[in-house]
Each structure stands twice: as structure tokens, then as C-alpha cells.
Amino acid sequence: GTVFGAAFDDNWHVRHIAVTSVNAMNKLRGSKYVQSDISTTYQDAEKLLQAGHTVLFSGTPCQIGGLKGYLRKDYERLYTIDVVCHGVPSPKVYQKRLDEVTELSSSPVIKVNFRDKTPGWKRFNIVFQTENHIFATHKRRGPYMRLFLNNVSTRPSCSDCAFNNKHSLADLTIADYWGVNKHFPLFDDDKGVTLVLVNTEKGAGLFADCQSELECQQTDFKRGAEYNAALSKKMTPHPSRQLFFAELDHKSLSALANEILGTAEN
């Protein structure tokens, strides 16, 4: 079969690609906090499905909604997985951060890691690495993540998401199980626990096929959503969002983050 998902390209932009081998699946792993470019992957998936191939398509809930809307029919060999989504930051903001890091280091970016778990799953870093430097900041201290998590740099449509709170169109939904330390303390090793929502019979089949490879605990939506607002609530856009984008070409992300959100916490 063929698996579609978000990957970094050679310039560290995030684009949807298709992979057909287990080894290539690694490109699709890892969080990528920016809107990915779907490109022609909806059309590519349709051609494969029409030819009788098996396809698994992964993405944000709205990207799965977009795929279903594009196909306009169900395919027996189509499987879909979405991720619980806080919202997607503008690619322009992400490009600005890449440019700023390149300028600060006087060398190009050679690696981006949005979820460096060296300090733990709960206190992860975002890392931009260049040939000369490594810029690693806590998720709530670096300007890019601060602007994202406070809904300053996210798309306006994200504040009116039609797919969260049990409205996903995917067979399976995956998310961080925030609050697992309270619900299942013995299960929490601070390396990361995934919440899996089984939405359809197809999803149940997928989960059953791999369940023997997993360490699982049964939970429910109420507990899974208790500490994950993106799962059950709509994200309110920051009141200074328009100001931020009006000033984006004239000020650094750090200056804008401090101006709008105040000095970063220690």
C-alpha cells in the first residue's frame, strides 16, 4: 500500500508526500507545527484508489475532511488517520523563523525538531539546528511556539474548527494523552503516551491489527479530553492577531512575541 503524510523537504518546508516502504515511513514521523502543503496528494490518492491499491492518508482533521470532500465517495481500501490539532501556524511565520535563525547563525538550517523530548515529553524543546549553532528553546519560551500556542499565528479558520469534539471524519484520531499522569500514573514515563480515538469500524480493525504490538489502557473521551483543550474546544484567536500580521514584515518574531504576549516565562 501507500501512506500519505507530512514530511520535511530539503528546505525544511512541510509538504505532504507518499511513501511505499517501511523505511521511508520515518519521514512522516514527528510533530510539524506548521500547515503542510497538500500539493497533488488528493489527486494522487484518488488515482491509486481507482486502480485498486490500498491507501492510508494521515493529516490534520481538516485535511482529512478535504480529502473526503475531494473524493466524494468512499473507498474500501482507503484508511484515514488524523491528529488532534491546536491549529496550524502560517507558513509565512515559519519561513520567517527559518530566515531569522539562518541570519543569526550565518549558516543555513540543517535540521528542525519541533518536539525534542530530551528534557521530557511534558517540557519538550523546539530545536533549529544550523551548521554553526543549535537553537533550542522550551515550548513556552521560544517566540515561534509562544505565538502558536497563544493563537497569534494560527489561521482564522482554526478558531471555528468543524472537526474537533467528536466530529472527526477519520477512522482513527491520535493525540498526546495529556493528563495520563493523573488518570494512569503508572503508565506515565514522561516519554510520551498517545491517546487513540477509534471512530469507525475500519479504525477498529486497524487498531485491532496492531494492538498486540502496543501497551494499552482503555479510557474514554471525557478523560482523554479533560486536559487537551484542542480535542473538545475551539481555539479563540488572539485579539492582537491582526496587529501581529500587520507588523510581521517589519519586526522580529521575538520582538512581536514580547510586545503582544509579554516577556517569556522562565
C-alpha positions as CSV (number, residue, x, y, z in Angstrom):
1,G,0.0,0.0,0.0
2,T,0.8,3.7,0.0
3,V,0.9,6.0,3.0
4,F,0.5,9.8,2.7
5,G,1.6,12.2,5.4
6,A,3.5,15.4,6.3
7,A,7.3,15.4,5.8
8,F,10.1,18.0,5.6
9,D,11.6,18.7,2.2
10,D,15.2,19.7,1.5
11,N,14.5,23.3,2.5
12,W,12.7,22.2,5.8
13,H,9.3,23.2,4.4
14,V,6.5,20.8,5.3
15,R,4.7,19.1,2.5
16,H,2.5,16.0,2.1
17,I,4.2,13.1,0.4
18,A,3.5,9.5,-0.5
19,V,5.7,6.6,0.8
20,T,5.6,3.0,-0.2
21,S,8.2,1.3,2.1
22,V,8.6,0.8,5.8
23,N,12.0,2.6,5.8
24,A,10.5,5.7,4.2
25,M,7.8,5.9,6.9
26,N,10.3,7.6,9.1
27,K,9.9,10.8,7.1
28,L,6.3,11.1,8.3
29,R,7.1,10.7,12.0
30,G,7.4,13.6,14.4
31,S,5.3,16.7,15.0
32,K,5.4,19.5,12.5
33,Y,3.8,22.7,13.8
34,V,3.0,24.4,10.5
35,Q,0.4,24.0,7.8
36,S,1.7,21.4,5.3
37,D,1.4,21.8,1.6
38,I,-1.1,19.2,0.3
39,S,0.1,19.7,-3.3
40,T,-1.4,17.0,-5.6
41,T,-1.7,14.3,-2.9
42,Y,-5.5,14.2,-3.1
43,Q,-5.4,13.5,-6.8
44,D,-2.5,11.0,-6.3
45,A,-4.5,9.1,-3.7
46,E,-7.6,9.0,-5.9
47,K,-5.6,7.5,-8.8
48,L,-4.2,4.8,-6.5
49,L,-7.6,4.0,-5.1
50,Q,-9.2,3.9,-8.5
51,A,-6.5,1.4,-9.5
52,G,-7.4,-0.8,-6.6
53,H,-4.4,0.0,-4.3
54,T,-4.6,0.4,-0.5
55,V,-4.1,3.9,0.8
56,L,-3.6,5.3,4.3
57,F,-3.9,9.1,4.4
58,S,-2.8,11.0,7.5
59,G,-3.1,14.7,8.3
60,T,-4.9,17.3,10.3
61,P,-8.7,16.8,10.7
62,C,-9.4,19.5,8.1
63,Q,-7.0,17.8,5.6
64,I,-8.9,14.5,6.0
65,G,-12.2,16.5,5.6
66,G,-10.7,18.0,2.4
67,L,-9.7,14.5,1.1
68,K,-13.2,13.1,1.8
69,G,-14.8,16.2,0.1
70,Y,-12.5,15.8,-2.9
71,L,-13.1,12.1,-3.4
72,R,-16.9,12.4,-2.9
73,K,-17.2,8.7,-2.4
74,D,-15.9,6.0,0.0
75,Y,-13.3,3.5,-1.0
76,E,-13.0,0.2,0.7
77,R,-9.2,0.4,0.5
78,L,-8.9,3.9,2.0
79,Y,-7.9,4.3,5.6
80,T,-7.6,7.7,7.3
81,I,-5.8,9.0,10.4
82,D,-5.9,12.5,11.8
83,V,-4.1,14.2,14.7
84,V,-5.8,16.3,17.3
85,C,-4.9,19.8,16.2
86,H,-4.5,23.0,18.1
87,G,-4.5,24.9,14.8
88,V,-1.9,25.5,12.2
89,P,0.6,28.4,12.2
90,S,1.0,30.3,8.9
91,P,3.8,29.0,6.7
92,K,4.9,32.6,6.3
93,V,5.6,32.8,10.1
94,Y,7.6,29.5,9.9
95,Q,9.6,30.8,7.0
96,K,10.4,34.0,8.9
97,R,11.7,31.9,11.8
98,L,13.9,29.8,9.4
99,D,15.3,33.1,7.9
100,E,15.9,34.6,11.4
101,V,17.8,31.5,12.6
102,T,19.9,31.4,9.3
103,E,20.7,35.1,9.8
104,L,21.6,34.7,13.5
105,S,23.9,31.8,12.7
106,S,25.3,33.0,9.4
107,S,24.6,29.4,8.1
108,P,21.6,27.5,6.7
109,V,19.2,25.4,8.8
110,I,20.1,21.7,8.6
111,K,17.6,20.3,11.0
112,V,14.3,21.2,12.6
113,N,12.8,19.2,15.6
114,F,9.5,20.6,16.9
115,R,9.4,18.0,19.7
116,D,12.8,17.4,21.2
117,K,12.0,15.3,24.3
118,T,15.5,15.5,25.8
119,P,14.0,17.4,28.8
120,G,11.0,15.1,28.8
121,W,7.7,14.8,27.0
122,K,5.9,17.4,29.1
123,R,8.6,20.0,28.8
124,F,9.8,19.5,25.3
125,N,12.0,21.8,23.3
126,I,11.8,23.1,19.8
127,V,15.2,22.9,18.0
128,F,16.5,24.7,15.0
129,Q,20.0,23.5,14.1
130,T,22.4,25.1,11.6
131,E,25.9,24.3,10.5
132,N,27.3,26.6,13.3
133,H,24.7,26.6,16.1
134,I,21.8,24.8,17.8
135,F,18.9,27.0,18.9
136,A,16.9,25.0,21.5
137,T,14.1,26.7,23.4
138,H,11.4,25.4,25.8
139,K,8.0,25.2,24.1
140,R,6.7,28.1,26.1
141,R,9.8,30.4,25.8
142,G,10.7,30.4,22.1
143,P,8.9,33.0,20.0
144,Y,7.6,30.6,17.4
145,M,5.9,28.3,19.8
146,R,4.7,31.1,22.1
147,L,2.9,32.8,19.1
148,F,1.4,29.4,18.0
149,L,0.2,28.2,21.4
150,N,-1.4,31.6,22.2
151,N,-3.3,31.5,18.8
152,V,-1.5,34.6,17.5
153,S,-0.1,33.0,14.3
154,T,-2.8,30.4,13.6
155,R,-5.2,30.5,10.7
156,P,-8.6,32.3,11.3
157,S,-10.4,29.1,10.3
158,C,-8.8,27.2,13.1
159,S,-10.9,29.2,15.6
160,D,-14.1,27.8,14.0
161,C,-12.9,24.2,13.6
162,A,-15.6,21.9,12.3
163,F,-13.8,18.6,13.1
164,N,-12.9,18.6,16.8
165,N,-15.1,17.4,19.7
166,K,-16.1,14.1,18.1
167,H,-16.6,15.5,14.6
168,S,-13.5,13.9,13.0
169,L,-14.1,12.2,9.7
170,A,-11.0,9.9,10.1
171,D,-11.0,6.3,11.0
172,L,-8.6,6.9,13.8
173,T,-7.6,10.0,15.7
174,I,-4.3,10.3,17.6
175,A,-3.2,12.8,20.2
176,D,-1.0,13.4,23.2
177,Y,-2.7,11.9,26.2
178,W,-2.2,15.0,28.4
179,G,-3.4,14.1,31.9
180,V,-2.3,10.5,31.7
181,N,-0.2,11.1,34.8
182,K,-3.4,11.8,36.7
183,H,-5.6,9.1,35.1
184,F,-3.0,6.3,34.7
185,P,0.1,7.4,36.8
186,L,1.8,4.0,36.5
187,F,1.6,4.3,32.7
188,D,3.4,7.7,32.5
189,D,7.1,7.5,31.9
190,D,7.4,11.1,30.5
191,K,8.5,9.7,27.2
192,G,5.0,10.3,25.7
193,V,1.7,8.5,25.8
194,T,-0.6,8.5,22.7
195,L,-4.3,8.8,23.0
196,V,-6.1,6.8,20.2
197,L,-9.7,7.5,19.4
198,V,-11.4,4.8,17.4
199,N,-14.0,6.5,15.2
200,T,-15.2,3.8,12.7
201,E,-15.3,0.1,12.1
202,K,-12.3,0.5,9.8
203,G,-10.4,2.2,12.6
204,A,-11.3,-0.6,15.0
205,G,-9.9,-3.0,12.5
206,L,-6.7,-1.1,12.2
207,F,-6.3,-0.8,15.9
208,A,-7.0,-4.5,16.4
209,D,-4.4,-5.4,13.9
210,C,-1.6,-3.6,15.8
211,Q,-2.9,-3.9,19.4
212,S,-0.6,-6.9,20.1
213,E,2.4,-4.6,19.5
214,L,1.2,-2.0,21.9
215,E,0.9,-1.4,25.6
216,C,-2.6,-0.2,26.0
217,Q,-5.0,1.1,28.7
218,Q,-8.7,1.6,27.9
219,T,-10.0,5.1,28.6
220,D,-12.9,7.2,27.4
221,F,-13.4,10.5,25.6
222,K,-14.2,12.5,28.7
223,R,-10.9,11.6,30.4
224,G,-8.9,11.8,27.2
225,A,-10.2,15.3,26.5
226,E,-10.0,16.6,30.1
227,Y,-6.5,18.1,29.8
228,N,-6.5,18.5,26.0
229,A,-8.5,21.6,25.0
230,A,-7.8,21.1,21.3
231,L,-9.8,17.9,21.5
232,S,-13.0,19.4,22.7
233,K,-12.9,23.2,22.4
234,K,-12.4,25.8,19.7
235,M,-9.3,27.9,19.9
236,T,-10.1,31.6,20.3
237,P,-7.9,33.8,18.1
238,H,-5.7,36.2,20.0
239,P,-7.1,39.8,20.0
240,S,-3.7,41.0,18.6
241,R,-3.6,38.6,15.7
242,Q,-4.3,41.2,13.0
243,L,-1.7,43.5,14.6
244,F,0.8,40.7,14.5
245,F,0.4,40.1,10.8
246,A,0.4,43.8,10.0
247,E,3.8,44.1,11.8
248,L,5.3,40.7,10.6
249,D,7.4,42.1,7.8
250,H,8.8,44.9,10.0
251,K,9.7,43.3,13.3
252,S,11.4,40.1,14.5
253,L,9.3,37.2,15.9
254,S,10.9,37.7,19.3
255,A,10.1,41.4,19.4
256,L,6.5,40.7,18.3
257,A,6.1,37.9,20.9
258,N,7.3,40.1,23.7
259,E,5.2,43.0,22.5
260,I,2.0,41.0,22.3
261,L,2.5,38.4,25.0
262,G,4.9,40.0,27.4
263,T,8.4,38.7,28.3
264,A,8.7,34.9,28.1
265,E,8.3,32.9,31.4
266,N,11.4,31.4,32.9
